[in-house]
Amino acid sequence: MSGLSKHFRVSRREAGLRAAIRAVFRREWDTVRAVEAVSFRVSAGERVALLGPNGAGKTTTLKLLAGLLSPTAGELTVAGHTPGARQAAFLRSIALVMGQKRQLSWDLPALDTFELNRVVYGVSHSDYRQRLDEMVELLDLGHVVTRPVRQLSLGERMKCELVAALLHRPKIIFLDEPTLGMDVTMQLKIRHFIRDYNERYGATIILTSHYMGDVAALCSRVLLIADGELRFDGDIDDLVKSVRPVKRVSVTIPDKRHRVGMSEYGMVVKREERVVLDVERGKVSDVIAHLLSREGVRDLEVTDPPLEEVLREVFERRRPSP
């Protein structure tokens, strides 16, 4: 995609009866620039995270890629197709899974939706049976697929949504908050399943999520969108190094007397029994040696700064003046 933009025209009026009547005869409009001149390219088989704050344009971008919306300007092709044309060959090659939307029928078992999708996508009975059995086993669904969807937990429903979306074995998968509202155990199962599908079939994954665990587990490349514009496109490690050129060093020091003078090693993030420091990358070895020589120090750990903090810093930076 190159120079992709999507603008929405929305009506505007003040509150009150008089304003409502006036709007009937003379409506005022605002232009919302959801996506503005965004350009990037994703290779086949990549797992890419599309990140940004609420309202940044992430879901709009996914809908443009899936052909649910048409761009206002720019060029967009997905697997050689123009998504907005909604050609059958294109639709058979993609899947869009949205954590806040459902394609399963609320009062029917998930199996009924699976069978409907089999017919819609023209999947043979033998392929359908083999694929369904494989995914039911991987996702540990068992008898879940025979129960009405309204009786399922959020995690069970989301797993069934994934099965319904992948039965036709798409090569490009758009995932919008796939682990929304799930507990940690369920998130791990979903991440494992998505990674396994990508590795088995070489599918391209484009993911949006507010859970950085999803991003760190599934994607090495991130696209950062803010105010509808692309702010960063690259490796997660490069992003962390450019925004926070430090390592996070943490040690356990039970005795408060032994925590004195910790600021000489770096910026103190937390000074409790577990002391946390941000240390310049070039000084990490020396700092580790000094800390280990101190009395009462144990359980030393060195990590990168949390991705959540890095992203917050990126999005809170003021945009440069034109």
C-alpha positions in Angstrom: 0.0 0.0 0.0 1.2 3.5 -0.9 -0.1 6.9 0.3 -3.2 5.2 1.6 -5.8 7.6 3.1 -9.3 7.2 4.5 -11.5 10.2 5.4 -15.0 10.1 6.8 -17.5 12.9 6.5 -19.5 13.1 9.7 -22.3 15.5 10.7 -21.9 18.0 13.5 -24.5 19.8 15.6 -25.0 21.3 19.1 -27.2 19.7 21.7 -30.9 20.8 22.0 -34.1 20.8 20.1 -33.4 24.1 18.2 -30.1 22.7 16.9 -31.7 19.4 15.9 -34.4 21.2 13.9 -31.8 23.5 12.2 -29.7 20.5 11.3 -32.6 19.0 9.3 -32.5 22.0 6.9 -28.8 23.0 7.1 -26.4 20.3 8.2 -22.8 21.0 9.1 -20.1 18.5 8.4 -16.6 17.7 9.6 -14.0 15.6 7.9 -12.3 12.9 10.1 -9.0 11.8 8.8 -8.8 8.2 10.1 -5.8 7.2 8.0 -3.5 9.7 6.3 -0.9 8.8 3.6 0.2 5.5 5.1 2.6 3.4 3.2 4.0 -0.1 4.0 4.6 -3.5 2.4 4.2 -6.9 4.1 5.8 -10.0 2.6 4.2 -13.4 2.4 4.5 -15.3 5.7 5.3 -12.3 7.9 3.7 -11.7 11.3 3.3 -8.0 11.7 1.8 -6.0 14.6 -0.2 -2.9 13.8 -0.1 -0.8 17.0 -1.4 2.6 18.1 -3.6 4.3 20.8 -7.4 4.2 20.6 -8.6 6.0 17.5 -5.2 5.9 15.8 -6.6 4.2 12.7 -5.6 0.6 13.3 -9.0 -1.0 12.7 -9.7 1.3 9.8 -6.5 0.1 8.2 -7.4 -3.5 8.7 -10.9 -2.9 7.1 -9.2 -1.3 4.2 -6.9 -4.2 3.7 -9.9 -6.6 4.0 -11.9 -4.7 1.5 -14.7 -3.7 3.9 -13.8 0.0 3.3 -12.6 1.7 0.2 -9.7 4.2 0.4 -10.2 7.9 -0.1 -6.8 8.2 -1.8 -3.7 6.1 -2.4 -2.9 2.7 -3.9 -3.7 -0.6 -2.2 -3.2 -4.2 -3.3 -3.3 -7.4 -1.3 -2.0 -10.6 -2.9 -2.3 -9.0 -6.3 -6.0 -8.0 -5.7 -7.7 -4.7 -5.1 -9.5 -5.4 -1.8 -12.4 -3.0 -2.5 -13.4 -5.0 -5.6 -14.3 -7.9 -3.3 -13.4 -10.5 -5.9 -14.1 -14.1 -5.0 -10.5 -15.2 -5.3 -9.5 -12.4 -2.9 -12.1 -13.3 -0.4 -11.1 -16.9 -0.4 -7.5 -16.0 0.4 -8.2 -13.8 3.5 -9.8 -14.0 6.9 -10.7 -11.2 9.3 -11.2 -12.0 13.0 -12.4 -9.2 15.3 -12.4 -9.7 19.0 -15.4 -7.4 19.4 -17.5 -8.8 16.6 -18.8 -12.3 16.0 -19.8 -14.3 13.0 -21.2 -17.2 15.0 -24.9 -17.5 15.3 -25.8 -16.8 19.0 -28.5 -19.5 19.5 -26.9 -22.2 17.4 -23.9 -24.5 18.0 -20.6 -23.4 16.4 -20.8 -26.5 14.2 -23.7 -25.0 12.3 -21.6 -21.9 11.4 -18.7 -24.1 10.5 -20.9 -26.1 8.1 -22.3 -22.9 6.5 -18.7 -21.6 5.9 -17.8 -24.9 4.4 -20.6 -24.5 1.8 -19.9 -20.8 1.2 -16.2 -21.4 0.6 -16.7 -24.6 -1.3 -14.6 -26.8 1.0 -14.9 -30.5 0.3 -16.3 -32.8 3.0 -13.0 -34.6 3.4 -10.9 -31.4 3.7 -13.5 -29.9 6.1 -13.5 -32.9 8.3 -9.7 -33.1 8.4 -9.2 -29.3 9.1 -12.0 -29.2 11.7 -10.6 -32.2 13.6 -7.1 -30.7 13.5 -8.2 -27.3 14.9 -10.6 -28.7 17.5 -7.7 -30.8 18.8 -5.2 -27.9 18.8 -7.6 -25.5 20.5 -8.9 -28.2 22.9 -12.5 -27.5 22.0 -14.0 -31.0 22.4 -17.8 -30.8 23.0 -17.7 -27.0 23.0 -18.5 -26.9 19.3 -21.8 -28.7 19.9 -23.2 -26.2 22.5 -25.1 -23.1 21.7 -22.7 -20.1 21.3 -24.6 -18.1 24.0 -23.5 -20.7 26.5 -19.8 -20.4 25.8 -17.3 -18.4 27.7 -15.5 -15.5 25.9 -12.4 -17.6 25.4 -14.3 -20.6 24.0 -16.2 -18.3 21.7 -13.1 -16.7 20.4 -11.5 -20.1 19.7 -14.6 -21.1 17.7 -14.4 -17.8 15.8 -10.8 -18.7 14.8 -12.0 -22.1 13.6 -14.8 -20.6 11.5 -12.4 -18.1 10.0 -9.7 -20.6 9.1 -11.6 -23.5 7.8 -11.0 -22.4 4.2 -7.3 -22.2 5.0 -6.7 -18.5 4.1 -3.2 -17.3 3.3 -3.7 -13.8 4.8 -5.2 -13.3 8.3 -6.2 -10.0 9.8 -6.6 -10.2 13.6 -8.2 -7.3 15.5 -7.8 -7.8 19.3 -8.0 -11.6 19.1 -7.4 -12.1 22.9 -9.6 -9.3 24.1 -10.9 -10.0 27.6 -9.3 -13.4 28.0 -7.4 -14.7 31.0 -3.6 -15.4 30.7 -4.0 -19.1 30.1 -6.5 -18.6 27.2 -4.2 -15.9 25.7 -1.3 -18.3 25.7 -3.4 -21.0 23.9 -4.6 -18.5 21.2 -1.0 -17.2 20.6 0.3 -20.7 20.3 -2.4 -21.6 17.8 -1.8 -18.5 15.7 1.9 -19.1 15.6 1.4 -22.7 14.7 -0.9 -21.9 11.9 1.6 -19.3 10.5 4.5 -21.8 10.6 2.5 -24.7 9.1 0.9 -22.9 6.2 3.1 -19.9 5.7 0.1 -17.6 6.3 0.6 -13.8 6.6 -0.6 -12.4 9.9 -1.4 -8.8 10.5 -2.4 -8.2 14.2 -3.7 -5.4 16.3 -3.7 -5.8 20.0 -3.5 -3.7 23.2 -1.9 -6.7 24.9 1.8 -6.4 24.4 2.2 -10.1 25.3 0.4 -10.9 22.0 2.8 -8.6 20.1 6.0 -9.9 21.8 5.0 -13.6 21.4 3.8 -13.3 17.7 5.5 -10.5 15.9 9.1 -9.2 15.4 8.0 -6.3 13.2 5.7 -3.5 14.3 3.9 -0.7 12.5 3.1 2.2 14.8 0.1 4.4 13.8 -0.8 7.6 15.6 -3.2 10.3 14.5 -3.8 8.2 11.3 -0.1 8.4 10.3 2.6 5.8 10.3 5.2 6.7 12.9 7.5 3.7 12.8 8.0 0.6 10.7 10.6 -1.9 11.8 11.9 -4.5 14.3 10.7 -4.4 17.9 14.2 -4.5 19.2 15.2 -1.5 17.0 12.2 0.4 18.3 13.1 -0.3 21.9 16.8 0.7 21.4 15.9 4.0 19.6 13.3 5.1 22.2 14.8 3.7 25.4 18.6 3.1 24.8 18.9 1.4 28.2 18.6 -2.0 29.9 16.4 -2.6 32.9 18.4 -4.1 35.7 16.5 -5.5 38.7 17.9 -7.0 41.9 16.4 -8.2 45.2 17.8 -6.3 48.3 15.8 -7.3 51.4 17.7 -5.0 53.8 16.8 -1.4 53.3 20.3 -0.3 54.5 21.9 -2.0 51.5 19.8 0.0 49.0 21.6 3.2 49.6 23.5 4.8 46.7 21.7 2.8 44.0 21.2 6.0 41.8 25.0 6.0 41.0 24.3 3.0 38.7 21.5 4.4 36.7 18.0 5.9 37.0 16.1 4.3 39.8 12.6 3.2 38.6 11.6 1.4 41.8 13.4 1.4 45.2 11.7 -1.3 47.3 12.8 -4.8 48.2 13.0 -5.4 44.4 15.2 -2.5 43.1 14.7 -1.6 39.4 17.2 0.5 37.5 17.4 1.8 33.9 21.1 1.5 32.9 22.8 2.8 29.8 23.5 -0.2 27.6 27.3 0.4 27.4 27.5 0.4 31.2 25.5 -2.8 32.0 28.5 -5.1 32.5 30.2 -2.7 34.9 26.9 -2.1 36.8 26.3 -5.9 37.1 29.8 -6.4 38.5 29.3 -3.7 41.1 25.9 -4.9 42.1 27.0 -8.5 42.6 29.9 -7.3 44.8 27.5 -5.4 47.1 26.3 -7.0 50.4 22.7 -8.4 50.4 22.2 -8.4 46.6 20.6 -11.5 45.0 18.3 -12.5 42.0 19.8 -10.1 39.5 17.9 -9.9 36.2 18.6 -7.8 33.0 15.8 -7.2 30.5 14.7 -4.6 27.9 12.3 -1.9 29.1 8.7 -3.1 28.9 7.2 -2.6 25.4 4.2 -0.8 27.0 6.4 1.9 28.3 8.2 2.3 25.0 5.0 2.7 23.1 3.5 5.1 25.6 6.6 7.3 25.2 6.3 7.2 21.4 2.7 8.2 21.4 3.1 10.9 24.0 5.8 12.7 22.1 4.6 15.9 20.5 4.6 15.8 16.8 7.3 18.1 15.3 6.2 21.5 13.9 5.9 21.6 10.1 
